[in-house]
Amino acid sequence: MKTLAKHVAERLEERALCLVFENDVERCWPSNKIAPAKRTEEIQSFAESQGWTAEVVEGGFGTRVIFLQGLAPA
């Protein structure tokens, strides 16, 4: 998780968003060990703990997560 957090933080310093692909998501939140809803919840919780927001996108190319700087408005 520390490596992912560092990667995302570095990208968010340079860009408005950071896109993380399935292979990196899978390392931290293995889909064969976590139910999909719980996985999404854990990813979003991780993002919030870092001061980011996360949108989890499921599709034909696997799971992707879009991290954005700042928390979503309440």
C-alpha positions as CSV (number, residue, x, y, z in Angstrom):
1,M,0.0,0.0,0.0
2,K,2.8,2.4,0.8
3,T,4.2,1.9,-2.7
4,L,0.8,2.6,-4.3
5,A,0.2,5.6,-2.1
6,K,3.6,7.0,-3.1
7,H,3.0,6.4,-6.8
8,V,-0.5,8.0,-6.7
9,A,0.8,11.0,-4.7
10,E,3.6,11.6,-7.2
11,R,1.2,11.5,-10.1
12,L,-1.3,13.8,-8.5
13,E,1.5,16.4,-8.0
14,E,1.9,16.4,-11.8
15,R,-1.6,15.8,-13.0
16,A,-5.3,16.2,-12.1
17,L,-5.7,12.5,-11.8
18,C,-3.9,9.2,-11.5
19,L,-5.2,6.1,-13.3
20,V,-4.2,2.7,-11.7
21,F,-4.7,-0.4,-13.7
22,E,-5.9,-3.9,-12.7
23,N,-2.4,-5.4,-12.0
24,D,-1.7,-2.7,-9.4
25,V,-5.2,-2.9,-7.9
26,E,-4.9,-6.6,-7.7
27,R,-1.7,-6.5,-5.6
28,C,-3.4,-4.5,-2.9
29,W,-6.9,-5.7,-3.1
30,P,-7.0,-9.3,-4.6
31,S,-10.3,-9.9,-6.3
32,N,-10.3,-13.6,-5.4
33,K,-10.2,-12.8,-1.7
34,I,-12.5,-9.8,-1.4
35,A,-16.1,-9.4,-2.5
36,P,-16.5,-6.7,-5.2
37,A,-18.5,-4.3,-3.0
38,K,-16.1,-4.7,-0.1
39,R,-13.2,-4.2,-2.5
40,T,-14.6,-0.9,-3.8
41,E,-15.3,0.2,-0.2
42,E,-11.7,-0.6,0.8
43,I,-10.3,1.3,-2.2
44,Q,-12.4,4.3,-1.5
45,S,-11.4,4.2,2.2
46,F,-7.7,4.0,1.2
47,A,-8.2,7.1,-1.1
48,E,-10.0,9.0,1.6
49,S,-7.3,8.2,4.1
50,Q,-4.8,9.9,1.8
51,G,-7.0,12.9,1.1
52,W,-8.1,11.7,-2.4
53,T,-11.2,10.4,-4.0
54,A,-11.4,7.2,-6.0
55,E,-13.7,6.0,-8.7
56,V,-13.6,2.3,-9.4
57,V,-14.3,1.4,-13.0
58,E,-15.1,-2.2,-13.9
59,G,-14.9,-3.1,-17.6
60,G,-13.7,-5.5,-20.3
61,F,-10.1,-4.5,-19.5
62,G,-10.4,-5.3,-15.8
63,T,-10.7,-3.0,-12.9
64,R,-9.2,0.5,-13.1
65,V,-9.2,3.1,-10.3
66,I,-9.2,6.8,-11.0
67,F,-7.7,8.8,-8.1
68,L,-8.3,12.5,-7.8
69,Q,-6.9,15.0,-5.4
70,G,-9.2,16.2,-2.6
71,L,-12.3,14.8,-1.1
72,A,-15.6,14.9,-2.8
73,P,-18.1,17.5,-1.5
74,A,-20.6,16.3,1.1
